[in-house]
């Protein structure tokens, strides 16, 4: 399955993605760096 990294906007395979859960939704990231950026300010990215 292809997923979108909401921080840097790239598409990647969910097998390779780093995940984080926020408000019951799972988000996918290309790397730990993007996950950390997301977790610092999840409201900025939660719309999708
Ligand atoms: Zn990323």
mmCIF file of the protein (N, C-alpha, C, O) and its ligand, coordinates in Angstrom:
data_MODEL
# 
_entry.id   MODEL 
# 
loop_
_entity.id 
_entity.type 
_entity.pdbx_number_of_molecules 
1 polymer     1 
2 non-polymer 1 
# 
_entity_poly.entity_id                      1 
_entity_poly.type                           'polypeptide(L)' 
_entity_poly.nstd_linkage                   no 
_entity_poly.nstd_monomer                   no 
_entity_poly.pdbx_seq_one_letter_code       
;(UNK)(UNK)(UNK)(UNK)(UNK)(UNK)(UNK)(UNK)(UNK)(UNK)(UNK)(UNK)(UNK)(UNK)(UNK)(UNK)
(UNK)(UNK)(UNK)(UNK)(UNK)(UNK)(UNK)(UNK)(UNK)(UNK)(UNK)(UNK)(UNK)(UNK)(UNK)(UNK)
(UNK)(UNK)(UNK)(UNK)(UNK)(UNK)(UNK)(UNK)(UNK)(UNK)(UNK)(UNK)(UNK)(UNK)(UNK)(UNK)
;
_entity_poly.pdbx_seq_one_letter_code_can   XXXXXXXXXXXXXXXXXXXXXXXXXXXXXXXXXXXXXXXXXXXXXXXX 
_entity_poly.pdbx_strand_id                 A 
# 
loop_
_entity_poly_seq.entity_id 
_entity_poly_seq.num 
_entity_poly_seq.mon_id 
_entity_poly_seq.hetero 
1 1  UNK n 
1 2  UNK n 
1 3  UNK n 
1 4  UNK n 
1 5  UNK n 
1 6  UNK n 
1 7  UNK n 
1 8  UNK n 
1 9  UNK n 
1 10 UNK n 
1 11 UNK n 
1 12 UNK n 
1 13 UNK n 
1 14 UNK n 
1 15 UNK n 
1 16 UNK n 
1 17 UNK n 
1 18 UNK n 
1 19 UNK n 
1 20 UNK n 
1 21 UNK n 
1 22 UNK n 
1 23 UNK n 
1 24 UNK n 
1 25 UNK n 
1 26 UNK n 
1 27 UNK n 
1 28 UNK n 
1 29 UNK n 
1 30 UNK n 
1 31 UNK n 
1 32 UNK n 
1 33 UNK n 
1 34 UNK n 
1 35 UNK n 
1 36 UNK n 
1 37 UNK n 
1 38 UNK n 
1 39 UNK n 
1 40 UNK n 
1 41 UNK n 
1 42 UNK n 
1 43 UNK n 
1 44 UNK n 
1 45 UNK n 
1 46 UNK n 
1 47 UNK n 
1 48 UNK n 
# 
loop_
_struct_asym.id 
_struct_asym.entity_id 
A 1 
B 2 
# 
loop_
_chem_comp.id 
_chem_comp.type 
_chem_comp.mon_nstd_flag 
UNK 'L-peptide linking' . 
ZN  non-polymer         . 
# 
_pdbx_entity_nonpoly.entity_id   2 
_pdbx_entity_nonpoly.name        ? 
_pdbx_entity_nonpoly.comp_id     ZN 
# 
_pdbx_nonpoly_scheme.asym_id         B 
_pdbx_nonpoly_scheme.entity_id       2 
_pdbx_nonpoly_scheme.mon_id          ZN 
_pdbx_nonpoly_scheme.ndb_seq_num     1 
_pdbx_nonpoly_scheme.pdb_seq_num     101 
_pdbx_nonpoly_scheme.auth_seq_num    101 
_pdbx_nonpoly_scheme.pdb_mon_id      ZN 
_pdbx_nonpoly_scheme.auth_mon_id     ZN 
_pdbx_nonpoly_scheme.pdb_strand_id   A 
_pdbx_nonpoly_scheme.pdb_ins_code    . 
# 
loop_
_atom_site.group_PDB 
_atom_site.id 
_atom_site.type_symbol 
_atom_site.label_atom_id 
_atom_site.label_alt_id 
_atom_site.label_comp_id 
_atom_site.label_asym_id 
_atom_site.label_entity_id 
_atom_site.label_seq_id 
_atom_site.pdbx_PDB_ins_code 
_atom_site.Cartn_x 
_atom_site.Cartn_y 
_atom_site.Cartn_z 
_atom_site.occupancy 
_atom_site.B_iso_or_equiv 
_atom_site.pdbx_formal_charge 
_atom_site.auth_seq_id 
_atom_site.auth_comp_id 
_atom_site.auth_asym_id 
_atom_site.auth_atom_id 
_atom_site.pdbx_PDB_model_num 
ATOM   1   N  N  . UNK A 1 1  ? 0.845  -1.192 0.000  1.00 0.00 ? 1   UNK A N  1 
ATOM   2   C  CA . UNK A 1 1  ? 0.000  0.000  0.000  1.00 0.00 ? 1   UNK A CA 1 
ATOM   3   C  C  . UNK A 1 1  ? 0.883  1.246  0.000  1.00 0.00 ? 1   UNK A C  1 
ATOM   4   O  O  . UNK A 1 1  ? 1.871  1.320  0.731  1.00 0.00 ? 1   UNK A O  1 
ATOM   5   N  N  . UNK A 1 2  ? 0.522  2.207  -0.816 1.00 0.00 ? 2   UNK A N  1 
ATOM   6   C  CA . UNK A 1 2  ? 1.253  3.465  -0.858 1.00 0.00 ? 2   UNK A CA 1 
ATOM   7   C  C  . UNK A 1 2  ? 0.653  4.414  0.167  1.00 0.00 ? 2   UNK A C  1 
ATOM   8   O  O  . UNK A 1 2  ? -0.566 4.549  0.269  1.00 0.00 ? 2   UNK A O  1 
ATOM   9   N  N  . UNK A 1 3  ? 1.516  5.061  0.915  1.00 0.00 ? 3   UNK A N  1 
ATOM   10  C  CA . UNK A 1 3  ? 1.057  6.012  1.922  1.00 0.00 ? 3   UNK A CA 1 
ATOM   11  C  C  . UNK A 1 3  ? 1.779  7.334  1.724  1.00 0.00 ? 3   UNK A C  1 
ATOM   12  O  O  . UNK A 1 3  ? 2.830  7.398  1.086  1.00 0.00 ? 3   UNK A O  1 
ATOM   13  N  N  . UNK A 1 4  ? 1.197  8.387  2.283  1.00 0.00 ? 4   UNK A N  1 
ATOM   14  C  CA . UNK A 1 4  ? 1.780  9.713  2.143  1.00 0.00 ? 4   UNK A CA 1 
ATOM   15  C  C  . UNK A 1 4  ? 2.384  10.165 3.474  1.00 0.00 ? 4   UNK A C  1 
ATOM   16  O  O  . UNK A 1 4  ? 1.741  10.103 4.522  1.00 0.00 ? 4   UNK A O  1 
ATOM   17  N  N  . UNK A 1 5  ? 3.609  10.610 3.404  1.00 0.00 ? 5   UNK A N  1 
ATOM   18  C  CA . UNK A 1 5  ? 4.252  11.223 4.560  1.00 0.00 ? 5   UNK A CA 1 
ATOM   19  C  C  . UNK A 1 5  ? 3.774  12.673 4.634  1.00 0.00 ? 5   UNK A C  1 
ATOM   20  O  O  . UNK A 1 5  ? 4.101  13.474 3.758  1.00 0.00 ? 5   UNK A O  1 
ATOM   21  N  N  . UNK A 1 6  ? 2.999  13.023 5.676  1.00 0.00 ? 6   UNK A N  1 
ATOM   22  C  CA . UNK A 1 6  ? 2.412  14.368 5.714  1.00 0.00 ? 6   UNK A CA 1 
ATOM   23  C  C  . UNK A 1 6  ? 3.438  15.474 5.971  1.00 0.00 ? 6   UNK A C  1 
ATOM   24  O  O  . UNK A 1 6  ? 3.157  16.648 5.727  1.00 0.00 ? 6   UNK A O  1 
ATOM   25  N  N  . UNK A 1 7  ? 4.606  15.111 6.456  1.00 0.00 ? 7   UNK A N  1 
ATOM   26  C  CA . UNK A 1 7  ? 5.607  16.128 6.787  1.00 0.00 ? 7   UNK A CA 1 
ATOM   27  C  C  . UNK A 1 7  ? 6.355  16.585 5.540  1.00 0.00 ? 7   UNK A C  1 
ATOM   28  O  O  . UNK A 1 7  ? 6.392  17.778 5.238  1.00 0.00 ? 7   UNK A O  1 
ATOM   29  N  N  . UNK A 1 8  ? 6.948  15.642 4.818  1.00 0.00 ? 8   UNK A N  1 
ATOM   30  C  CA . UNK A 1 8  ? 7.723  16.051 3.644  1.00 0.00 ? 8   UNK A CA 1 
ATOM   31  C  C  . UNK A 1 8  ? 6.957  15.826 2.343  1.00 0.00 ? 8   UNK A C  1 
ATOM   32  O  O  . UNK A 1 8  ? 7.407  16.248 1.278  1.00 0.00 ? 8   UNK A O  1 
ATOM   33  N  N  . UNK A 1 9  ? 5.790  15.155 2.426  1.00 0.00 ? 9   UNK A N  1 
ATOM   34  C  CA . UNK A 1 9  ? 4.928  15.051 1.261  1.00 0.00 ? 9   UNK A CA 1 
ATOM   35  C  C  . UNK A 1 9  ? 5.290  13.960 0.271  1.00 0.00 ? 9   UNK A C  1 
ATOM   36  O  O  . UNK A 1 9  ? 4.721  13.925 -0.821 1.00 0.00 ? 9   UNK A O  1 
ATOM   37  N  N  . UNK A 1 10 ? 6.216  13.064 0.607  1.00 0.00 ? 10  UNK A N  1 
ATOM   38  C  CA . UNK A 1 10 ? 6.548  12.003 -0.337 1.00 0.00 ? 10  UNK A CA 1 
ATOM   39  C  C  . UNK A 1 10 ? 5.666  10.778 -0.113 1.00 0.00 ? 10  UNK A C  1 
ATOM   40  O  O  . UNK A 1 10 ? 5.173  10.522 0.985  1.00 0.00 ? 10  UNK A O  1 
ATOM   41  N  N  . UNK A 1 11 ? 5.494  10.041 -1.193 1.00 0.00 ? 11  UNK A N  1 
ATOM   42  C  CA . UNK A 1 11 ? 4.764  8.785  -1.123 1.00 0.00 ? 11  UNK A CA 1 
ATOM   43  C  C  . UNK A 1 11 ? 5.753  7.659  -0.892 1.00 0.00 ? 11  UNK A C  1 
ATOM   44  O  O  . UNK A 1 11 ? 6.842  7.641  -1.465 1.00 0.00 ? 11  UNK A O  1 
ATOM   45  N  N  . UNK A 1 12 ? 5.357  6.715  -0.039 1.00 0.00 ? 12  UNK A N  1 
ATOM   46  C  CA . UNK A 1 12 ? 6.231  5.569  0.192  1.00 0.00 ? 12  UNK A CA 1 
ATOM   47  C  C  . UNK A 1 12 ? 5.396  4.337  0.478  1.00 0.00 ? 12  UNK A C  1 
ATOM   48  O  O  . UNK A 1 12 ? 4.186  4.413  0.691  1.00 0.00 ? 12  UNK A O  1 
ATOM   49  N  N  . UNK A 1 13 ? 6.072  3.203  0.477  1.00 0.00 ? 13  UNK A N  1 
ATOM   50  C  CA . UNK A 1 13 ? 5.397  1.947  0.763  1.00 0.00 ? 13  UNK A CA 1 
ATOM   51  C  C  . UNK A 1 13 ? 5.222  1.801  2.275  1.00 0.00 ? 13  UNK A C  1 
ATOM   52  O  O  . UNK A 1 13 ? 6.155  2.061  3.036  1.00 0.00 ? 13  UNK A O  1 
ATOM   53  N  N  . UNK A 1 14 ? 4.042  1.390  2.708  1.00 0.00 ? 14  UNK A N  1 
ATOM   54  C  CA . UNK A 1 14 ? 3.818  1.319  4.163  1.00 0.00 ? 14  UNK A CA 1 
ATOM   55  C  C  . UNK A 1 14 ? 4.701  0.279  4.857  1.00 0.00 ? 14  UNK A C  1 
ATOM   56  O  O  . UNK A 1 14 ? 4.901  0.353  6.069  1.00 0.00 ? 14  UNK A O  1 
ATOM   57  N  N  . UNK A 1 15 ? 5.228  -0.685 4.106  1.00 0.00 ? 15  UNK A N  1 
ATOM   58  C  CA . UNK A 1 15 ? 6.178  -1.645 4.689  1.00 0.00 ? 15  UNK A CA 1 
ATOM   59  C  C  . UNK A 1 15 ? 7.445  -0.952 5.191  1.00 0.00 ? 15  UNK A C  1 
ATOM   60  O  O  . UNK A 1 15 ? 8.081  -1.403 6.143  1.00 0.00 ? 15  UNK A O  1 
ATOM   61  N  N  . UNK A 1 16 ? 7.791  0.140  4.536  1.00 0.00 ? 16  UNK A N  1 
ATOM   62  C  CA . UNK A 1 16 ? 9.044  0.840  4.853  1.00 0.00 ? 16  UNK A CA 1 
ATOM   63  C  C  . UNK A 1 16 ? 8.830  2.036  5.761  1.00 0.00 ? 16  UNK A C  1 
ATOM   64  O  O  . UNK A 1 16 ? 9.787  2.661  6.219  1.00 0.00 ? 16  UNK A O  1 
ATOM   65  N  N  . UNK A 1 17 ? 7.563  2.352  6.018  1.00 0.00 ? 17  UNK A N  1 
ATOM   66  C  CA . UNK A 1 17 ? 7.263  3.591  6.726  1.00 0.00 ? 17  UNK A CA 1 
ATOM   67  C  C  . UNK A 1 17 ? 7.418  3.459  8.236  1.00 0.00 ? 17  UNK A C  1 
ATOM   68  O  O  . UNK A 1 17 ? 7.244  2.384  8.811  1.00 0.00 ? 17  UNK A O  1 
ATOM   69  N  N  . UNK A 1 18 ? 7.749  4.575  8.850  1.00 0.00 ? 18  UNK A N  1 
ATOM   70  C  CA . UNK A 1 18 ? 7.714  4.714  10.301 1.00 0.00 ? 18  UNK A CA 1 
ATOM   71  C  C  . UNK A 1 18 ? 6.310  5.209  10.639 1.00 0.00 ? 18  UNK A C  1 
ATOM   72  O  O  . UNK A 1 18 ? 5.793  6.101  9.966  1.00 0.00 ? 18  UNK A O  1 
ATOM   73  N  N  . UNK A 1 19 ? 5.691  4.643  11.669 1.00 0.00 ? 19  UNK A N  1 
ATOM   74  C  CA . UNK A 1 19 ? 4.323  5.055  11.970 1.00 0.00 ? 19  UNK A CA 1 
ATOM   75  C  C  . UNK A 1 19 ? 4.213  5.742  13.325 1.00 0.00 ? 19  UNK A C  1 
ATOM   76  O  O  . UNK A 1 19 ? 5.032  5.535  14.220 1.00 0.00 ? 19  UNK A O  1 
ATOM   77  N  N  . UNK A 1 20 ? 3.186  6.558  13.446 1.00 0.00 ? 20  UNK A N  1 
ATOM   78  C  CA . UNK A 1 20 ? 2.853  7.188  14.719 1.00 0.00 ? 20  UNK A CA 1 
ATOM   79  C  C  . UNK A 1 20 ? 1.340  7.296  14.781 1.00 0.00 ? 20  UNK A C  1 
ATOM   80  O  O  . UNK A 1 20 ? 0.684  7.498  13.759 1.00 0.00 ? 20  UNK A O  1 
ATOM   81  N  N  . UNK A 1 21 ? 0.787  7.163  15.975 1.00 0.00 ? 21  UNK A N  1 
ATOM   82  C  CA . UNK A 1 21 ? -0.644 7.285  16.135 1.00 0.00 ? 21  UNK A CA 1 
ATOM   83  C  C  . UNK A 1 21 ? -0.958 8.605  16.810 1.00 0.00 ? 21  UNK A C  1 
ATOM   84  O  O  . UNK A 1 21 ? -0.314 8.992  17.785 1.00 0.00 ? 21  UNK A O  1 
ATOM   85  N  N  . UNK A 1 22 ? -1.952 9.284  16.281 1.00 0.00 ? 22  UNK A N  1 
ATOM   86  C  CA . UNK A 1 22 ? -2.371 10.550 16.878 1.00 0.00 ? 22  UNK A CA 1 
ATOM   87  C  C  . UNK A 1 22 ? -3.879 10.654 16.754 1.00 0.00 ? 22  UNK A C  1 
ATOM   88  O  O  . UNK A 1 22 ? -4.429 10.526 15.660 1.00 0.00 ? 22  UNK A O  1 
ATOM   89  N  N  . UNK A 1 23 ? -4.549 10.889 17.880 1.00 0.00 ? 23  UNK A N  1 
ATOM   90  C  CA . UNK A 1 23 ? -6.011 10.967 17.925 1.00 0.00 ? 23  UNK A CA 1 
ATOM   91  C  C  . UNK A 1 23 ? -6.671 9.795  17.205 1.00 0.00 ? 23  UNK A C  1 
ATOM   92  O  O  . UNK A 1 23 ? -7.643 9.970  16.470 1.00 0.00 ? 23  UNK A O  1 
ATOM   93  N  N  . UNK A 1 24 ? -6.129 8.594  17.428 1.00 0.00 ? 24  UNK A N  1 
ATOM   94  C  CA . UNK A 1 24 ? -6.730 7.378  16.883 1.00 0.00 ? 24  UNK A CA 1 
ATOM   95  C  C  . UNK A 1 24 ? -6.438 7.113  15.416 1.00 0.00 ? 24  UNK A C  1 
ATOM   96  O  O  . UNK A 1 24 ? -6.912 6.120  14.865 1.00 0.00 ? 24  UNK A O  1 
ATOM   97  N  N  . UNK A 1 25 ? -5.670 7.979  14.776 1.00 0.00 ? 25  UNK A N  1 
ATOM   98  C  CA . UNK A 1 25 ? -5.314 7.786  13.375 1.00 0.00 ? 25  UNK A CA 1 
ATOM   99  C  C  . UNK A 1 25 ? -3.842 7.432  13.268 1.00 0.00 ? 25  UNK A C  1 
ATOM   100 O  O  . UNK A 1 25 ? -3.009 7.957  14.007 1.00 0.00 ? 25  UNK A O  1 
ATOM   101 N  N  . UNK A 1 26 ? -3.532 6.535  12.339 1.00 0.00 ? 26  UNK A N  1 
ATOM   102 C  CA . UNK A 1 26 ? -2.137 6.169  12.132 1.00 0.00 ? 26  UNK A CA 1 
ATOM   103 C  C  . UNK A 1 26 ? -1.571 7.008  10.993 1.00 0.00 ? 26  UNK A C  1 
ATOM   104 O  O  . UNK A 1 26 ? -2.169 7.111  9.922  1.00 0.00 ? 26  UNK A O  1 
ATOM   105 N  N  . UNK A 1 27 ? -0.428 7.596  11.238 1.00 0.00 ? 27  UNK A N  1 
ATOM   106 C  CA . UNK A 1 27 ? 0.271  8.390  10.230 1.00 0.00 ? 27  UNK A CA 1 
ATOM   107 C  C  . UNK A 1 27 ? 1.570  7.688  9.862  1.00 0.00 ? 27  UNK A C  1 
ATOM   108 O  O  . UNK A 1 27 ? 2.190  7.013  10.684 1.00 0.00 ? 27  UNK A O  1 
ATOM   109 N  N  . UNK A 1 28 ? 1.960  7.864  8.617  1.00 0.00 ? 28  UNK A N  1 
ATOM   110 C  CA . UNK A 1 28 ? 3.171  7.202  8.119  1.00 0.00 ? 28  UNK A CA 1 
ATOM   111 C  C  . UNK A 1 28 ? 4.220  8.232  7.742  1.00 0.00 ? 28  UNK A C  1 
ATOM   112 O  O  . UNK A 1 28 ? 3.910  9.308  7.231  1.00 0.00 ? 28  UNK A O  1 
ATOM   113 N  N  . UNK A 1 29 ? 5.467  7.874  8.008  1.00 0.00 ? 29  UNK A N  1 
ATOM   114 C  CA . UNK A 1 29 ? 6.575  8.790  7.738  1.00 0.00 ? 29  UNK A CA 1 
ATOM   115 C  C  . UNK A 1 29 ? 7.720  8.045  7.080  1.00 0.00 ? 29  UNK A C  1 
ATOM   116 O  O  . UNK A 1 29 ? 7.878  6.835  7.247  1.00 0.00 ? 29  UNK A O  1 
ATOM   117 N  N  . UNK A 1 30 ? 8.520  8.796  6.323  1.00 0.00 ? 30  UNK A N  1 
ATOM   118 C  CA . UNK A 1 30 ? 9.645  8.180  5.623  1.00 0.00 ? 30  UNK A CA 1 
ATOM   119 C  C  . UNK A 1 30 ? 10.790 7.866  6.568  1.00 0.00 ? 30  UNK A C  1 
ATOM   120 O  O  . UNK A 1 30 ? 11.612 6.995  6.281  1.00 0.00 ? 30  UNK A O  1 
ATOM   121 N  N  . UNK A 1 31 ? 10.852 8.569  7.699  1.00 0.00 ? 31  UNK A N  1 
ATOM   122 C  CA . UNK A 1 31 ? 11.993 8.391  8.601  1.00 0.00 ? 31  UNK A CA 1 
ATOM   123 C  C  . UNK A 1 31 ? 11.642 8.913  9.986  1.00 0.00 ? 31  UNK A C  1 
ATOM   124 O  O  . UNK A 1 31 ? 10.624 9.581  10.170 1.00 0.00 ? 31  UNK A O  1 
ATOM   125 N  N  . UNK A 1 32 ? 12.490 8.605  10.955 1.00 0.00 ? 32  UNK A N  1 
ATOM   126 C  CA . UNK A 1 32 ? 12.269 9.076  12.316 1.00 0.00 ? 32  UNK A CA 1 
ATOM   127 C  C  . UNK A 1 32 ? 12.274 10.594 12.413 1.00 0.00 ? 32  UNK A C  1 
ATOM   128 O  O  . UNK A 1 32 ? 11.577 11.175 13.245 1.00 0.00 ? 32  UNK A O  1 
ATOM   129 N  N  . UNK A 1 33 ? 13.056 11.223 11.565 1.00 0.00 ? 33  UNK A N  1 
ATOM   130 C  CA . UNK A 1 33 ? 13.110 12.681 11.576 1.00 0.00 ? 33  UNK A CA 1 
ATOM   131 C  C  . UNK A 1 33 ? 11.746 13.295 11.323 1.00 0.00 ? 33  UNK A C  1 
ATOM   132 O  O  . UNK A 1 33 ? 11.323 14.202 12.038 1.00 0.00 ? 33  UNK A O  1 
ATOM   133 N  N  . UNK A 1 34 ? 11.051 12.790 10.289 1.00 0.00 ? 34  UNK A N  1 
ATOM   134 C  CA . UNK A 1 34 ? 9.720  13.303 9.975  1.00 0.00 ? 34  UNK A CA 1 
ATOM   135 C  C  . UNK A 1 34 ? 8.740  12.993 11.095 1.00 0.00 ? 34  UNK A C  1 
ATOM   136 O  O  . UNK A 1 34 ? 7.876  13.812 11.407 1.00 0.00 ? 34  UNK A O  1 
ATOM   137 N  N  . UNK A 1 35 ? 8.865  11.820 11.700 1.00 0.00 ? 35  UNK A N  1 
ATOM   138 C  CA . UNK A 1 35 ? 7.986  11.454 12.803 1.00 0.00 ? 35  UNK A CA 1 
ATOM   139 C  C  . UNK A 1 35 ? 8.154  12.434 13.963 1.00 0.00 ? 35  UNK A C  1 
ATOM   140 O  O  . UNK A 1 35 ? 7.174  12.862 14.573 1.00 0.00 ? 35  UNK A O  1 
ATOM   141 N  N  . UNK A 1 36 ? 9.395  12.778 14.254 1.00 0.00 ? 36  UNK A N  1 
ATOM   142 C  CA . UNK A 1 36 ? 9.656  13.717 15.348 1.00 0.00 ? 36  UNK A CA 1 
ATOM   143 C  C  . UNK A 1 36 ? 9.080  15.087 15.042 1.00 0.00 ? 36  UNK A C  1 
ATOM   144 O  O  . UNK A 1 36 ? 8.509  15.733 15.920 1.00 0.00 ? 36  UNK A O  1 
ATOM   145 N  N  . UNK A 1 37 ? 9.224  15.529 13.812 1.00 0.00 ? 37  UNK A N  1 
ATOM   146 C  CA . UNK A 1 37 ? 8.668  16.828 13.418 1.00 0.00 ? 37  UNK A CA 1 
ATOM   147 C  C  . UNK A 1 37 ? 7.151  16.800 13.580 1.00 0.00 ? 37  UNK A C  1 
ATOM   148 O  O  . UNK A 1 37 ? 6.555  17.744 14.098 1.00 0.00 ? 37  UNK A O  1 
ATOM   149 N  N  . UNK A 1 38 ? 6.532  15.708 13.132 1.00 0.00 ? 38  UNK A N  1 
ATOM   150 C  CA . UNK A 1 38 ? 5.081  15.558 13.275 1.00 0.00 ? 38  UNK A CA 1 
ATOM   151 C  C  . UNK A 1 38 ? 4.666  15.620 14.748 1.00 0.00 ? 38  UNK A C  1 
ATOM   152 O  O  . UNK A 1 38 ? 3.737  16.345 15.105 1.00 0.00 ? 38  UNK A O  1 
ATOM   153 N  N  . UNK A 1 39 ? 5.351  14.865 15.590 1.00 0.00 ? 39  UNK A N  1 
ATOM   154 C  CA . UNK A 1 39 ? 4.960  14.778 16.998 1.00 0.00 ? 39  UNK A CA 1 
ATOM   155 C  C  . UNK A 1 39 ? 5.175  16.092 17.752 1.00 0.00 ? 39  UNK A C  1 
ATOM   156 O  O  . UNK A 1 39 ? 4.545  16.325 18.784 1.00 0.00 ? 39  UNK A O  1 
ATOM   157 N  N  . UNK A 1 40 ? 6.047  16.934 17.251 1.00 0.00 ? 40  UNK A N  1 
ATOM   158 C  CA . UNK A 1 40 ? 6.235  18.250 17.856 1.00 0.00 ? 40  UNK A CA 1 
ATOM   159 C  C  . UNK A 1 40 ? 5.034  19.142 17.601 1.00 0.00 ? 40  UNK A C  1 
ATOM   160 O  O  . UNK A 1 40 ? 4.687  19.983 18.429 1.00 0.00 ? 40  UNK A O  1 
ATOM   161 N  N  . UNK A 1 41 ? 4.398  18.955 16.446 1.00 0.00 ? 41  UNK A N  1 
ATOM   162 C  CA . UNK A 1 41 ? 3.302  19.837 16.067 1.00 0.00 ? 41  UNK A CA 1 
ATOM   163 C  C  . UNK A 1 41 ? 2.259  19.084 15.244 1.00 0.00 ? 41  UNK A C  1 
ATOM   164 O  O  . UNK A 1 41 ? 2.026  19.424 14.084 1.00 0.00 ? 41  UNK A O  1 
ATOM   165 N  N  . UNK A 1 42 ? 1.625  18.058 15.835 1.00 0.00 ? 42  UNK A N  1 
ATOM   166 C  CA . UNK A 1 42 ? 0.713  17.213 15.059 1.00 0.00 ? 42  UNK A CA 1 
ATOM   167 C  C  . UNK A 1 42 ? -0.497 17.955 14.500 1.00 0.00 ? 42  UNK A C  1 
ATOM   168 O  O  . UNK A 1 42 ? -1.030 17.570 13.460 1.00 0.00 ? 42  UNK A O  1 
ATOM   169 N  N  . UNK A 1 43 ? -0.931 18.998 15.169 1.00 0.00 ? 43  UNK A N  1 
ATOM   170 C  CA . UNK A 1 43 ? -2.116 19.731 14.690 1.00 0.00 ? 43  UNK A CA 1 
ATOM   171 C  C  . UNK A 1 43 ? -1.917 20.308 13.294 1.00 0.00 ? 43  UNK A C  1 
ATOM   172 O  O  . UNK A 1 43 ? -2.861 20.441 12.516 1.00 0.00 ? 43  UNK A O  1 
ATOM   173 N  N  . UNK A 1 44 ? -0.677 20.643 13.000 1.00 0.00 ? 44  UNK A N  1 
ATOM   174 C  CA . UNK A 1 44 ? -0.375 21.213 11.689 1.00 0.00 ? 44  UNK A CA 1 
ATOM   175 C  C  . UNK A 1 44 ? -0.632 20.213 10.557 1.00 0.00 ? 44  UNK A C  1 
ATOM   176 O  O  . UNK A 1 44 ? -0.896 20.600 9.419  1.00 0.00 ? 44  UNK A O  1 
ATOM   177 N  N  . UNK A 1 45 ? -0.548 18.923 10.891 1.00 0.00 ? 45  UNK A N  1 
ATOM   178 C  CA . UNK A 1 45 ? -0.605 17.890 9.851  1.00 0.00 ? 45  UNK A CA 1 
ATOM   179 C  C  . UNK A 1 45 ? -1.847 17.010 9.911  1.00 0.00 ? 45  UNK A C  1 
ATOM   180 O  O  . UNK A 1 45 ? -2.046 16.176 9.028  1.00 0.00 ? 45  UNK A O  1 
ATOM   181 N  N  . UNK A 1 46 ? -2.690 17.176 10.935 1.00 0.00 ? 46  UNK A N  1 
ATOM   182 C  CA . UNK A 1 46 ? -3.737 16.176 11.167 1.00 0.00 ? 46  UNK A CA 1 
ATOM   183 C  C  . UNK A 1 46 ? -4.888 16.249 10.176 1.00 0.00 ? 46  UNK A C  1 
ATOM   184 O  O  . UNK A 1 46 ? -5.704 15.328 10.134 1.00 0.00 ? 46  UNK A O  1 
ATOM   185 N  N  . UNK A 1 47 ? -4.986 17.303 9.379  1.00 0.00 ? 47  UNK A N  1 
ATOM   186 C  CA . UNK A 1 47 ? -6.142 17.439 8.502  1.00 0.00 ? 47  UNK A CA 1 
ATOM   187 C  C  . UNK A 1 47 ? -6.275 16.296 7.499  1.00 0.00 ? 47  UNK A C  1 
ATOM   188 O  O  . UNK A 1 47 ? -7.390 15.973 7.087  1.00 0.00 ? 47  UNK A O  1 
ATOM   189 N  N  . UNK A 1 48 ? -5.166 15.679 7.096  1.00 0.00 ? 48  UNK A N  1 
ATOM   190 C  CA . UNK A 1 48 ? -5.267 14.500 6.226  1.00 0.00 ? 48  UNK A CA 1 
ATOM   191 C  C  . UNK A 1 48 ? -4.631 13.369 6.912  1.00 0.00 ? 48  UNK A C  1 
ATOM   192 O  O  . UNK A 1 48 ? -4.591 12.262 6.374  1.00 0.00 ? 48  UNK A O  1 
HETATM 193 ZN ZN . ZN  B 2 .  ? 9.416  12.396 5.365  1.00 0.00 ? 101 ZN  A ZN 1 
# 
